[in-house]
């Protein structure tokens, strides 16, 4: 059940990334937007190709860093909210 929720959230994040304006993407040059959108496509369309190990690697090693980077950028703008809750 938890894995289903994780996959759903990764899919939503990937869809959101596809809608980001270029000006936002350029503010986060260390972020691989293409990879995030690509993971969404695999989760939605080719879920049988992806193993749990890969998903947990993404969650453990990449999602937290991305959220931290976004929060850091928002703190400089006066914004305080990030959509993803930890």
PDB file with SEQRES, HELIX, SHEET and CRYST1 records, atoms N, CA, C and O in Angstrom:
SEQRES   1 A   86  UNK UNK UNK UNK UNK UNK UNK UNK UNK UNK UNK UNK UNK          
SEQRES   2 A   86  UNK UNK UNK UNK UNK UNK UNK UNK UNK UNK UNK UNK UNK          
SEQRES   3 A   86  UNK UNK UNK UNK UNK UNK UNK UNK UNK UNK UNK UNK UNK          
SEQRES   4 A   86  UNK UNK UNK UNK UNK UNK UNK UNK UNK UNK UNK UNK UNK          
SEQRES   5 A   86  UNK UNK UNK UNK UNK UNK UNK UNK UNK UNK UNK UNK UNK          
SEQRES   6 A   86  UNK UNK UNK UNK UNK UNK UNK UNK UNK UNK UNK UNK UNK          
SEQRES   7 A   86  UNK UNK UNK UNK UNK UNK UNK UNK                              
HELIX    1 AA1 UNK A    2  UNK A   18  1                                  17    
HELIX    2 AA2 UNK A   22  UNK A   25  1                                   4    
HELIX    3 AA3 UNK A   33  UNK A   45  1                                  13    
HELIX    4 AA4 UNK A   47  UNK A   49  5                                   3    
HELIX    5 AA5 UNK A   52  UNK A   58  1                                   7    
HELIX    6 AA6 UNK A   59  UNK A   63  3                                   5    
HELIX    7 AA7 UNK A   64  UNK A   75  1                                  12    
CRYST1    1.000    1.000    1.000  90.00  90.00  90.00 P 1           1          
ATOM      1  N   UNK A   1       0.814  -1.183   0.000  1.00  0.00           N  
ATOM      2  CA  UNK A   1       0.000   0.000   0.000  1.00  0.00           C  
ATOM      3  C   UNK A   1       0.866   1.259   0.000  1.00  0.00           C  
ATOM      4  O   UNK A   1       0.586   2.203  -0.738  1.00  0.00           O  
ATOM      5  N   UNK A   2       1.915   1.277   0.823  1.00  0.00           N  
ATOM      6  CA  UNK A   2       2.798   2.440   0.859  1.00  0.00           C  
ATOM      7  C   UNK A   2       3.486   2.639  -0.484  1.00  0.00           C  
ATOM      8  O   UNK A   2       3.659   3.773  -0.931  1.00  0.00           O  
ATOM      9  N   UNK A   3       3.878   1.551  -1.129  1.00  0.00           N  
ATOM     10  CA  UNK A   3       4.530   1.661  -2.433  1.00  0.00           C  
ATOM     11  C   UNK A   3       3.591   2.292  -3.451  1.00  0.00           C  
ATOM     12  O   UNK A   3       4.023   3.104  -4.269  1.00  0.00           O  
ATOM     13  N   UNK A   4       2.326   1.933  -3.412  1.00  0.00           N  
ATOM     14  CA  UNK A   4       1.346   2.536  -4.317  1.00  0.00           C  
ATOM     15  C   UNK A   4       1.273   4.045  -4.111  1.00  0.00           C  
ATOM     16  O   UNK A   4       1.212   4.805  -5.078  1.00  0.00           O  
ATOM     17  N   UNK A   5       1.280   4.475  -2.863  1.00  0.00           N  
ATOM     18  CA  UNK A   5       1.229   5.907  -2.560  1.00  0.00           C  
ATOM     19  C   UNK A   5       2.486   6.612  -3.053  1.00  0.00           C  
ATOM     20  O   UNK A   5       2.409   7.717  -3.592  1.00  0.00           O  
ATOM     21  N   UNK A   6       3.630   5.985  -2.873  1.00  0.00           N  
ATOM     22  CA  UNK A   6       4.889   6.565  -3.347  1.00  0.00           C  
ATOM     23  C   UNK A   6       4.866   6.700  -4.861  1.00  0.00           C  
ATOM     24  O   UNK A   6       5.230   7.746  -5.400  1.00  0.00           O  
ATOM     25  N   UNK A   7       4.442   5.651  -5.546  1.00  0.00           N  
ATOM     26  CA  UNK A   7       4.381   5.694  -7.009  1.00  0.00           C  
ATOM     27  C   UNK A   7       3.430   6.783  -7.486  1.00  0.00           C  
ATOM     28  O   UNK A   7       3.724   7.496  -8.445  1.00  0.00           O  
ATOM     29  N   UNK A   8       2.305   6.907  -6.823  1.00  0.00           N  
ATOM     30  CA  UNK A   8       1.335   7.947  -7.198  1.00  0.00           C  
ATOM     31  C   UNK A   8       1.938   9.332  -7.026  1.00  0.00           C  
ATOM     32  O   UNK A   8       1.788  10.183  -7.903  1.00  0.00           O  
ATOM     33  N   UNK A   9       2.616   9.571  -5.913  1.00  0.00           N  
ATOM     34  CA  UNK A   9       3.227  10.876  -5.675  1.00  0.00           C  
ATOM     35  C   UNK A   9       4.343  11.170  -6.668  1.00  0.00           C  
ATOM     36  O   UNK A   9       4.486  12.309  -7.113  1.00  0.00           O  
ATOM     37  N   UNK A  10       5.130  10.171  -7.017  1.00  0.00           N  
ATOM     38  CA  UNK A  10       6.175  10.374  -8.026  1.00  0.00           C  
ATOM     39  C   UNK A  10       5.559  10.696  -9.381  1.00  0.00           C  
ATOM     40  O   UNK A  10       6.088  11.523 -10.124  1.00  0.00           O  
ATOM     41  N   UNK A  11       4.454  10.052  -9.703  1.00  0.00           N  
ATOM     42  CA  UNK A  11       3.767  10.332 -10.966  1.00  0.00           C  
ATOM     43  C   UNK A  11       3.226  11.758 -10.986  1.00  0.00           C  
ATOM     44  O   UNK A  11       3.346  12.456 -11.992  1.00  0.00           O  
ATOM     45  N   UNK A  12       2.637  12.186  -9.889  1.00  0.00           N  
ATOM     46  CA  UNK A  12       2.112  13.552  -9.800  1.00  0.00           C  
ATOM     47  C   UNK A  12       3.251  14.562  -9.908  1.00  0.00           C  
ATOM     48  O   UNK A  12       3.126  15.568 -10.606  1.00  0.00           O  
ATOM     49  N   UNK A  13       4.353  14.300  -9.222  1.00  0.00           N  
ATOM     50  CA  UNK A  13       5.507  15.201  -9.299  1.00  0.00           C  
ATOM     51  C   UNK A  13       6.036  15.283 -10.724  1.00  0.00           C  
ATOM     52  O   UNK A  13       6.366  16.367 -11.205  1.00  0.00           O  
ATOM     53  N   UNK A  14       6.118  14.148 -11.394  1.00  0.00           N  
ATOM     54  CA  UNK A  14       6.587  14.137 -12.774  1.00  0.00           C  
ATOM     55  C   UNK A  14       5.674  14.908 -13.697  1.00  0.00           C  
ATOM     56  O   UNK A  14       6.144  15.595 -14.604  1.00  0.00           O  
ATOM     57  N   UNK A  15       4.382  14.806 -13.482  1.00  0.00           N  
ATOM     58  CA  UNK A  15       3.419  15.562 -14.292  1.00  0.00           C  
ATOM     59  C   UNK A  15       3.564  17.056 -14.024  1.00  0.00           C  
ATOM     60  O   UNK A  15       3.511  17.861 -14.954  1.00  0.00           O  
ATOM     61  N   UNK A  16       3.745  17.429 -12.765  1.00  0.00           N  
ATOM     62  CA  UNK A  16       3.922  18.839 -12.413  1.00  0.00           C  
ATOM     63  C   UNK A  16       5.178  19.414 -13.057  1.00  0.00           C  
ATOM     64  O   UNK A  16       5.176  20.555 -13.519  1.00  0.00           O  
ATOM     65  N   UNK A  17       6.240  18.632 -13.088  1.00  0.00           N  
ATOM     66  CA  UNK A  17       7.498  19.069 -13.696  1.00  0.00           C  
ATOM     67  C   UNK A  17       7.306  19.394 -15.173  1.00  0.00           C  
ATOM     68  O   UNK A  17       7.885  20.350 -15.689  1.00  0.00           O  
ATOM     69  N   UNK A  18       6.500  18.601 -15.836  1.00  0.00           N  
ATOM     70  CA  UNK A  18       6.254  18.828 -17.266  1.00  0.00           C  
ATOM     71  C   UNK A  18       5.583  20.166 -17.517  1.00  0.00           C  
ATOM     72  O   UNK A  18       5.691  20.719 -18.612  1.00  0.00           O  
ATOM     73  N   UNK A  19       4.891  20.693 -16.514  1.00  0.00           N  
ATOM     74  CA  UNK A  19       4.166  21.957 -16.660  1.00  0.00           C  
ATOM     75  C   UNK A  19       4.964  23.169 -16.169  1.00  0.00           C  
ATOM     76  O   UNK A  19       4.497  24.302 -16.287  1.00  0.00           O  
ATOM     77  N   UNK A  20       6.149  22.943 -15.626  1.00  0.00           N  
ATOM     78  CA  UNK A  20       6.949  24.063 -15.119  1.00  0.00           C  
ATOM     79  C   UNK A  20       7.409  24.969 -16.255  1.00  0.00           C  
ATOM     80  O   UNK A  20       7.843  24.482 -17.299  1.00  0.00           O  
ATOM     81  N   UNK A  21       7.319  26.276 -16.059  1.00  0.00           N  
ATOM     82  CA  UNK A  21       7.859  27.191 -17.064  1.00  0.00           C  
ATOM     83  C   UNK A  21       9.390  27.097 -17.103  1.00  0.00           C  
ATOM     84  O   UNK A  21      10.024  26.756 -16.104  1.00  0.00           O  
ATOM     85  N   UNK A  22       9.962  27.396 -18.243  1.00  0.00           N  
ATOM     86  CA  UNK A  22      11.421  27.353 -18.397  1.00  0.00           C  
ATOM     87  C   UNK A  22      12.124  28.246 -17.388  1.00  0.00           C  
ATOM     88  O   UNK A  22      13.209  27.903 -16.919  1.00  0.00           O  
ATOM     89  N   UNK A  23      11.534  29.377 -17.045  1.00  0.00           N  
ATOM     90  CA  UNK A  23      12.179  30.289 -16.094  1.00  0.00           C  
ATOM     91  C   UNK A  23      12.347  29.643 -14.715  1.00  0.00           C  
ATOM     92  O   UNK A  23      13.301  29.953 -14.002  1.00  0.00           O  
ATOM     93  N   UNK A  24      11.452  28.770 -14.343  1.00  0.00           N  
ATOM     94  CA  UNK A  24      11.592  28.050 -13.072  1.00  0.00           C  
ATOM     95  C   UNK A  24      12.665  26.978 -13.202  1.00  0.00           C  
ATOM     96  O   UNK A  24      13.505  26.820 -12.316  1.00  0.00           O  
ATOM     97  N   UNK A  25      12.634  26.254 -14.295  1.00  0.00           N  
ATOM     98  CA  UNK A  25      13.632  25.195 -14.507  1.00  0.00           C  
ATOM     99  C   UNK A  25      15.055  25.746 -14.484  1.00  0.00           C  
ATOM    100  O   UNK A  25      15.964  25.096 -13.967  1.00  0.00           O  
ATOM    101  N   UNK A  26      15.248  26.919 -15.031  1.00  0.00           N  
ATOM    102  CA  UNK A  26      16.600  27.487 -15.084  1.00  0.00           C  
ATOM    103  C   UNK A  26      17.096  27.937 -13.715  1.00  0.00           C  
ATOM    104  O   UNK A  26      18.299  28.119 -13.528  1.00  0.00           O  
ATOM    105  N   UNK A  27      16.205  28.117 -12.769  1.00  0.00           N  
ATOM    106  CA  UNK A  27      16.624  28.481 -11.411  1.00  0.00           C  
ATOM    107  C   UNK A  27      17.227  27.294 -10.663  1.00  0.00           C  
ATOM    108  O   UNK A  27      17.955  27.473  -9.687  1.00  0.00           O  
ATOM    109  N   UNK A  28      16.926  26.102 -11.118  1.00  0.00           N  
ATOM    110  CA  UNK A  28      17.386  24.881 -10.459  1.00  0.00           C  
ATOM    111  C   UNK A  28      18.207  24.069 -11.459  1.00  0.00           C  
ATOM    112  O   UNK A  28      17.774  23.015 -11.926  1.00  0.00           O  
ATOM    113  N   UNK A  29      19.383  24.568 -11.773  1.00  0.00           N  
ATOM    114  CA  UNK A  29      20.198  23.944 -12.819  1.00  0.00           C  
ATOM    115  C   UNK A  29      20.728  22.569 -12.427  1.00  0.00           C  
ATOM    116  O   UNK A  29      21.060  21.768 -13.300  1.00  0.00           O  
ATOM    117  N   UNK A  30      20.810  22.286 -11.143  1.00  0.00           N  
ATOM    118  CA  UNK A  30      21.331  20.980 -10.725  1.00  0.00           C  
ATOM    119  C   UNK A  30      20.254  19.894 -10.731  1.00  0.00           C  
ATOM    120  O   UNK A  30      20.541  18.726 -10.465  1.00  0.00           O  
ATOM    121  N   UNK A  31      19.029  20.279 -11.032  1.00  0.00           N  
ATOM    122  CA  UNK A  31      17.919  19.324 -11.039  1.00  0.00           C  
ATOM    123  C   UNK A  31      17.727  18.751 -12.431  1.00  0.00           C  
ATOM    124  O   UNK A  31      17.679  19.492 -13.413  1.00  0.00           O  
ATOM    125  N   UNK A  32      17.620  17.455 -12.513  1.00  0.00           N  
ATOM    126  CA  UNK A  32      17.393  16.786 -13.795  1.00  0.00           C  
ATOM    127  C   UNK A  32      15.889  16.676 -14.051  1.00  0.00           C  
ATOM    128  O   UNK A  32      15.273  15.643 -13.788  1.00  0.00           O  
ATOM    129  N   UNK A  33      15.323  17.749 -14.562  1.00  0.00           N  
ATOM    130  CA  UNK A  33      13.882  17.790 -14.820  1.00  0.00           C  
ATOM    131  C   UNK A  33      13.466  16.689 -15.790  1.00  0.00           C  
ATOM    132  O   UNK A  33      12.411  16.074 -15.633  1.00  0.00           O  
ATOM    133  N   UNK A  34      14.292  16.451 -16.777  1.00  0.00           N  
ATOM    134  CA  UNK A  34      13.990  15.418 -17.771  1.00  0.00           C  
ATOM    135  C   UNK A  34      13.881  14.042 -17.104  1.00  0.00           C  
ATOM    136  O   UNK A  34      13.012  13.245 -17.455  1.00  0.00           O  
ATOM    137  N   UNK A  35      14.753  13.775 -16.157  1.00  0.00           N  
ATOM    138  CA  UNK A  35      14.716  12.487 -15.448  1.00  0.00           C  
ATOM    139  C   UNK A  35      13.460  12.337 -14.596  1.00  0.00           C  
ATOM    140  O   UNK A  35      12.890  11.250 -14.501  1.00  0.00           O  
ATOM    141  N   UNK A  36      13.036  13.433 -13.979  1.00  0.00           N  
ATOM    142  CA  UNK A  36      11.823  13.387 -13.158  1.00  0.00           C  
ATOM    143  C   UNK A  36      10.610  13.090 -14.037  1.00  0.00           C  
ATOM    144  O   UNK A  36       9.777  12.250 -13.697  1.00  0.00           O  
ATOM    145  N   UNK A  37      10.520  13.781 -15.158  1.00  0.00           N  
ATOM    146  CA  UNK A  37       9.411  13.535 -16.089  1.00  0.00           C  
ATOM    147  C   UNK A  37       9.502  12.126 -16.672  1.00  0.00           C  
ATOM    148  O   UNK A  37       8.480  11.467 -16.869  1.00  0.00           O  
ATOM    149  N   UNK A  38      10.709  11.668 -16.944  1.00  0.00           N  
ATOM    150  CA  UNK A  38      10.894  10.323 -17.481  1.00  0.00           C  
ATOM    151  C   UNK A  38      10.480   9.244 -16.498  1.00  0.00           C  
ATOM    152  O   UNK A  38       9.895   8.232 -16.886  1.00  0.00           O  
ATOM    153  N   UNK A  39      10.783   9.459 -15.220  1.00  0.00           N  
ATOM    154  CA  UNK A  39      10.357   8.505 -14.196  1.00  0.00           C  
ATOM    155  C   UNK A  39       8.839   8.444 -14.137  1.00  0.00           C  
ATOM    156  O   UNK A  39       8.265   7.369 -13.966  1.00  0.00           O  
ATOM    157  N   UNK A  40       8.196   9.577 -14.276  1.00  0.00           N  
ATOM    158  CA  UNK A  40       6.733   9.616 -14.298  1.00  0.00           C  
ATOM    159  C   UNK A  40       6.202   8.746 -15.427  1.00  0.00           C  
ATOM    160  O   UNK A  40       5.260   7.977 -15.233  1.00  0.00           O  
ATOM    161  N   UNK A  41       6.797   8.865 -16.592  1.00  0.00           N  
ATOM    162  CA  UNK A  41       6.339   8.079 -17.738  1.00  0.00           C  
ATOM    163  C   UNK A  41       6.489   6.580 -17.486  1.00  0.00           C  
ATOM    164  O   UNK A  41       5.621   5.791 -17.859  1.00  0.00           O  
ATOM    165  N   UNK A  42       7.583   6.198 -16.856  1.00  0.00           N  
ATOM    166  CA  UNK A  42       7.792   4.782 -16.548  1.00  0.00           C  
ATOM    167  C   UNK A  42       6.783   4.310 -15.502  1.00  0.00           C  
ATOM    168  O   UNK A  42       6.196   3.237 -15.642  1.00  0.00           O  
ATOM    169  N   UNK A  43       6.584   5.111 -14.456  1.00  0.00           N  
ATOM    170  CA  UNK A  43       5.639   4.737 -13.395  1.00  0.00           C  
ATOM    171  C   UNK A  43       4.229   4.576 -13.960  1.00  0.00           C  
ATOM    172  O   UNK A  43       3.507   3.659 -13.568  1.00  0.00           O  
ATOM    173  N   UNK A  44       3.839   5.451 -14.867  1.00  0.00           N  
ATOM    174  CA  UNK A  44       2.476   5.426 -15.411  1.00  0.00           C  
ATOM    175  C   UNK A  44       2.313   4.388 -16.514  1.00  0.00           C  
ATOM    176  O   UNK A  44       1.334   3.642 -16.527  1.00  0.00           O  
ATOM    177  N   UNK A  45       3.263   4.339 -17.435  1.00  0.00           N  
ATOM    178  CA  UNK A  45       3.074   3.535 -18.642  1.00  0.00           C  
ATOM    179  C   UNK A  45       3.830   2.208 -18.661  1.00  0.00           C  
ATOM    180  O   UNK A  45       3.429   1.276 -19.358  1.00  0.00           O  
ATOM    181  N   UNK A  46       4.912   2.119 -17.908  1.00  0.00           N  
ATOM    182  CA  UNK A  46       5.746   0.918 -17.980  1.00  0.00           C  
ATOM    183  C   UNK A  46       6.115   0.431 -16.587  1.00  0.00           C  
ATOM    184  O   UNK A  46       7.256   0.044 -16.334  1.00  0.00           O  
ATOM    185  N   UNK A  47       5.152   0.455 -15.701  1.00  0.00           N  
ATOM    186  CA  UNK A  47       5.414   0.155 -14.292  1.00  0.00           C  
ATOM    187  C   UNK A  47       5.990  -1.228 -14.059  1.00  0.00           C  
ATOM    188  O   UNK A  47       6.640  -1.463 -13.041  1.00  0.00           O  
ATOM    189  N   UNK A  48       5.763  -2.141 -14.981  1.00  0.00           N  
ATOM    190  CA  UNK A  48       6.306  -3.493 -14.838  1.00  0.00           C  
ATOM    191  C   UNK A  48       7.815  -3.525 -15.032  1.00  0.00           C  
ATOM    192  O   UNK A  48       8.457  -4.513 -14.673  1.00  0.00           O  
ATOM    193  N   UNK A  49       8.396  -2.468 -15.590  1.00  0.00           N  
ATOM    194  CA  UNK A  49       9.842  -2.404 -15.836  1.00  0.00           C  
ATOM    195  C   UNK A  49      10.635  -1.914 -14.637  1.00  0.00           C  
ATOM    196  O   UNK A  49      11.858  -2.055 -14.611  1.00  0.00           O  
ATOM    197  N   UNK A  50       9.983  -1.353 -13.667  1.00  0.00           N  
ATOM    198  CA  UNK A  50      10.708  -0.688 -12.593  1.00  0.00           C  
ATOM    199  C   UNK A  50      10.613  -1.509 -11.306  1.00  0.00           C  
ATOM    200  O   UNK A  50       9.541  -1.981 -10.928  1.00  0.00           O  
ATOM    201  N   UNK A  51      11.744  -1.663 -10.655  1.00  0.00           N  
ATOM    202  CA  UNK A  51      11.784  -2.440  -9.422  1.00  0.00           C  
ATOM    203  C   UNK A  51      11.667  -1.557  -8.193  1.00  0.00           C  
ATOM    204  O   UNK A  51      11.924  -0.354  -8.240  1.00  0.00           O  
ATOM    205  N   UNK A  52      11.278  -2.175  -7.106  1.00  0.00           N  
ATOM    206  CA  UNK A  52      11.146  -1.445  -5.845  1.00  0.00           C  
ATOM    207  C   UNK A  52      12.457  -0.798  -5.427  1.00  0.00           C  
ATOM    208  O   UNK A  52      12.461   0.293  -4.856  1.00  0.00           O  
ATOM    209  N   UNK A  53      13.573  -1.468  -5.712  1.00  0.00           N  
ATOM    210  CA  UNK A  53      14.885  -0.937  -5.339  1.00  0.00           C  
ATOM    211  C   UNK A  53      15.122   0.434  -5.964  1.00  0.00           C  
ATOM    212  O   UNK A  53      15.637   1.343  -5.313  1.00  0.00           O  
ATOM    213  N   UNK A  54      14.745   0.572  -7.218  1.00  0.00           N  
ATOM    214  CA  UNK A  54      14.931   1.848  -7.923  1.00  0.00           C  
ATOM    215  C   UNK A  54      14.056   2.925  -7.292  1.00  0.00           C  
ATOM    216  O   UNK A  54      14.514   4.043  -7.056  1.00  0.00           O  
ATOM    217  N   UNK A  55      12.816   2.593  -7.023  1.00  0.00           N  
ATOM    218  CA  UNK A  55      11.896   3.568  -6.424  1.00  0.00           C  
ATOM    219  C   UNK A  55      12.408   4.023  -5.064  1.00  0.00           C  
ATOM    220  O   UNK A  55      12.425   5.220  -4.776  1.00  0.00           O  
ATOM    221  N   UNK A  56      12.823   3.081  -4.231  1.00  0.00           N  
ATOM    222  CA  UNK A  56      13.303   3.465  -2.910  1.00  0.00           C  
ATOM    223  C   UNK A  56      14.624   4.233  -2.990  1.00  0.00           C  
ATOM    224  O   UNK A  56      14.892   5.073  -2.132  1.00  0.00           O  
ATOM    225  N   UNK A  57      15.447   3.966  -3.993  1.00  0.00           N  
ATOM    226  CA  UNK A  57      16.656   4.758  -4.207  1.00  0.00           C  
ATOM    227  C   UNK A  57      16.292   6.201  -4.538  1.00  0.00           C  
ATOM    228  O   UNK A  57      16.891   7.135  -4.004  1.00  0.00           O  
ATOM    229  N   UNK A  58      15.326   6.378  -5.403  1.00  0.00           N  
ATOM    230  CA  UNK A  58      14.884   7.732  -5.765  1.00  0.00           C  
ATOM    231  C   UNK A  58      14.378   8.461  -4.522  1.00  0.00           C  
ATOM    232  O   UNK A  58      14.749   9.609  -4.277  1.00  0.00           O  
ATOM    233  N   UNK A  59      13.546   7.803  -3.753  1.00  0.00           N  
ATOM    234  CA  UNK A  59      12.987   8.425  -2.550  1.00  0.00           C  
ATOM    235  C   UNK A  59      14.089   8.732  -1.537  1.00  0.00           C  
ATOM    236  O   UNK A  59      14.144   9.837  -0.997  1.00  0.00           O  
ATOM    237  N   UNK A  60      14.957   7.770  -1.280  1.00  0.00           N  
ATOM    238  CA  UNK A  60      15.998   7.942  -0.263  1.00  0.00           C  
ATOM    239  C   UNK A  60      17.084   8.934  -0.654  1.00  0.00           C  
ATOM    240  O   UNK A  60      17.612   9.637   0.207  1.00  0.00           O  
ATOM    241  N   UNK A  61      17.428   9.002  -1.936  1.00  0.00           N  
ATOM    242  CA  UNK A  61      18.606   9.764  -2.349  1.00  0.00           C  
ATOM    243  C   UNK A  61      18.338  10.993  -3.203  1.00  0.00           C  
ATOM    244  O   UNK A  61      19.257  11.772  -3.455  1.00  0.00           O  
ATOM    245  N   UNK A  62      17.105  11.188  -3.655  1.00  0.00           N  
ATOM    246  CA  UNK A  62      16.877  12.302  -4.576  1.00  0.00           C  
ATOM    247  C   UNK A  62      15.727  13.220  -4.173  1.00  0.00           C  
ATOM    248  O   UNK A  62      15.849  14.440  -4.283  1.00  0.00           O  
ATOM    249  N   UNK A  63      14.634  12.665  -3.717  1.00  0.00           N  
ATOM    250  CA  UNK A  63      13.459  13.484  -3.407  1.00  0.00           C  
ATOM    251  C   UNK A  63      13.768  14.480  -2.292  1.00  0.00           C  
ATOM    252  O   UNK A  63      13.441  15.661  -2.410  1.00  0.00           O  
ATOM    253  N   UNK A  64      14.383  14.024  -1.235  1.00  0.00           N  
ATOM    254  CA  UNK A  64      14.703  14.911  -0.115  1.00  0.00           C  
ATOM    255  C   UNK A  64      15.591  16.072  -0.519  1.00  0.00           C  
ATOM    256  O   UNK A  64      15.378  17.206  -0.089  1.00  0.00           O  
ATOM    257  N   UNK A  65      16.593  15.786  -1.350  1.00  0.00           N  
ATOM    258  CA  UNK A  65      17.480  16.862  -1.812  1.00  0.00           C  
ATOM    259  C   UNK A  65      16.724  17.885  -2.643  1.00  0.00           C  
ATOM    260  O   UNK A  65      16.952  19.088  -2.510  1.00  0.00           O  
ATOM    261  N   UNK A  66      15.828  17.415  -3.496  1.00  0.00           N  
ATOM    262  CA  UNK A  66      15.045  18.332  -4.322  1.00  0.00           C  
ATOM    263  C   UNK A  66      14.144  19.204  -3.454  1.00  0.00           C  
ATOM    264  O   UNK A  66      14.069  20.415  -3.661  1.00  0.00           O  
ATOM    265  N   UNK A  67      13.466  18.604  -2.492  1.00  0.00           N  
ATOM    266  CA  UNK A  67      12.606  19.373  -1.588  1.00  0.00           C  
ATOM    267  C   UNK A  67      13.434  20.388  -0.810  1.00  0.00           C  
ATOM    268  O   UNK A  67      13.010  21.533  -0.657  1.00  0.00           O  
ATOM    269  N   UNK A  68      14.602  19.997  -0.315  1.00  0.00           N  
ATOM    270  CA  UNK A  68      15.478  20.922   0.412  1.00  0.00           C  
ATOM    271  C   UNK A  68      15.902  22.091  -0.468  1.00  0.00           C  
ATOM    272  O   UNK A  68      15.912  23.236  -0.018  1.00  0.00           O  
ATOM    273  N   UNK A  69      16.252  21.808  -1.714  1.00  0.00           N  
ATOM    274  CA  UNK A  69      16.669  22.874  -2.626  1.00  0.00           C  
ATOM    275  C   UNK A  69      15.523  23.837  -2.898  1.00  0.00           C  
ATOM    276  O   UNK A  69      15.724  25.052  -2.914  1.00  0.00           O  
ATOM    277  N   UNK A  70      14.336  23.313  -3.108  1.00  0.00           N  
ATOM    278  CA  UNK A  70      13.174  24.171  -3.358  1.00  0.00           C  
ATOM    279  C   UNK A  70      12.868  25.015  -2.126  1.00  0.00           C  
ATOM    280  O   UNK A  70      12.608  26.213  -2.240  1.00  0.00           O  
ATOM    281  N   UNK A  71      12.898  24.400  -0.963  1.00  0.00           N  
ATOM    282  CA  UNK A  71      12.650  25.159   0.273  1.00  0.00           C  
ATOM    283  C   UNK A  71      13.680  26.267   0.453  1.00  0.00           C  
ATOM    284  O   UNK A  71      13.338  27.381   0.851  1.00  0.00           O  
ATOM    285  N   UNK A  72      14.929  25.966   0.161  1.00  0.00           N  
ATOM    286  CA  UNK A  72      15.986  26.961   0.280  1.00  0.00           C  
ATOM    287  C   UNK A  72      15.728  28.146  -0.647  1.00  0.00           C  
ATOM    288  O   UNK A  72      15.872  29.301  -0.246  1.00  0.00           O  
ATOM    289  N   UNK A  73      15.347  27.851  -1.881  1.00  0.00           N  
ATOM    290  CA  UNK A  73      15.042  28.924  -2.839  1.00  0.00           C  
ATOM    291  C   UNK A  73      13.833  29.732  -2.392  1.00  0.00           C  
ATOM    292  O   UNK A  73      13.825  30.958  -2.505  1.00  0.00           O  
ATOM    293  N   UNK A  74      12.811  29.049  -1.886  1.00  0.00           N  
ATOM    294  CA  UNK A  74      11.609  29.751  -1.449  1.00  0.00           C  
ATOM    295  C   UNK A  74      11.884  30.640  -0.247  1.00  0.00           C  
ATOM    296  O   UNK A  74      11.285  31.708  -0.121  1.00  0.00           O  
ATOM    297  N   UNK A  75      12.776  30.218   0.635  1.00  0.00           N  
ATOM    298  CA  UNK A  75      13.065  31.028   1.817  1.00  0.00           C  
ATOM    299  C   UNK A  75      13.679  32.368   1.426  1.00  0.00           C  
ATOM    300  O   UNK A  75      13.525  33.352   2.148  1.00  0.00           O  
ATOM    301  N   UNK A  76      14.364  32.414   0.305  1.00  0.00           N  
ATOM    302  CA  UNK A  76      14.928  33.668  -0.184  1.00  0.00           C  
ATOM    303  C   UNK A  76      13.904  34.572  -0.839  1.00  0.00           C  
ATOM    304  O   UNK A  76      14.175  35.752  -1.065  1.00  0.00           O  
ATOM    305  N   UNK A  77      12.725  34.037  -1.150  1.00  0.00           N  
ATOM    306  CA  UNK A  77      11.689  34.827  -1.813  1.00  0.00           C  
ATOM    307  C   UNK A  77      10.576  35.239  -0.866  1.00  0.00           C  
ATOM    308  O   UNK A  77       9.669  35.974  -1.254  1.00  0.00           O  
ATOM    309  N   UNK A  78      10.640  34.770   0.370  1.00  0.00           N  
ATOM    310  CA  UNK A  78       9.579  35.064   1.320  1.00  0.00           C  
ATOM    311  C   UNK A  78       8.479  34.016   1.327  1.00  0.00           C  
ATOM    312  O   UNK A  78       7.622  34.029   2.210  1.00  0.00           O  
ATOM    313  N   UNK A  79       8.488  33.109   0.357  1.00  0.00           N  
ATOM    314  CA  UNK A  79       7.514  32.016   0.331  1.00  0.00           C  
ATOM    315  C   UNK A  79       7.914  31.010   1.407  1.00  0.00           C  
ATOM    316  O   UNK A  79       9.091  30.898   1.751  1.00  0.00           O  
ATOM    317  N   UNK A  80       6.951  30.292   1.928  1.00  0.00           N  
ATOM    318  CA  UNK A  80       7.273  29.333   2.984  1.00  0.00           C  
ATOM    319  C   UNK A  80       6.745  27.939   2.728  1.00  0.00           C  
ATOM    320  O   UNK A  80       7.109  27.011   3.451  1.00  0.00           O  
ATOM    321  N   UNK A  81       5.916  27.759   1.745  1.00  0.00           N  
ATOM    322  CA  UNK A  81       5.268  26.467   1.541  1.00  0.00           C  
ATOM    323  C   UNK A  81       5.829  25.718   0.348  1.00  0.00           C  
ATOM    324  O   UNK A  81       6.112  26.302  -0.698  1.00  0.00           O  
ATOM    325  N   UNK A  82       5.982  24.427   0.523  1.00  0.00           N  
ATOM    326  CA  UNK A  82       6.293  23.497  -0.556  1.00  0.00           C  
ATOM    327  C   UNK A  82       5.164  22.485  -0.535  1.00  0.00           C  
ATOM    328  O   UNK A  82       4.765  22.025   0.534  1.00  0.00           O  
ATOM    329  N   UNK A  83       4.646  22.136  -1.696  1.00  0.00           N  
ATOM    330  CA  UNK A  83       3.470  21.268  -1.768  1.00  0.00           C  
ATOM    331  C   UNK A  83       3.697  19.900  -1.135  1.00  0.00           C  
ATOM    332  O   UNK A  83       2.772  19.337  -0.551  1.00  0.00           O  
ATOM    333  N   UNK A  84       4.893  19.359  -1.236  1.00  0.00           N  
ATOM    334  CA  UNK A  84       5.161  18.012  -0.710  1.00  0.00           C  
ATOM    335  C   UNK A  84       5.389  18.076   0.792  1.00  0.00           C  
ATOM    336  O   UNK A  84       6.216  18.851   1.272  1.00  0.00           O  
ATOM    337  N   UNK A  85       4.658  17.265   1.521  1.00  0.00           N  
ATOM    338  CA  UNK A  85       4.866  17.154   2.967  1.00  0.00           C  
ATOM    339  C   UNK A  85       5.776  15.977   3.240  1.00  0.00           C  
ATOM    340  O   UNK A  85       5.722  14.958   2.553  1.00  0.00           O  
ATOM    341  N   UNK A  86       6.608  16.129   4.247  1.00  0.00           N  
ATOM    342  CA  UNK A  86       7.485  15.020   4.631  1.00  0.00           C  
ATOM    343  C   UNK A  86       6.960  14.360   5.864  1.00  0.00           C  
ATOM    344  O   UNK A  86       7.556  13.400   6.352  1.00  0.00           O  
TER     345      UNK A  86                                                      
END                                                                             
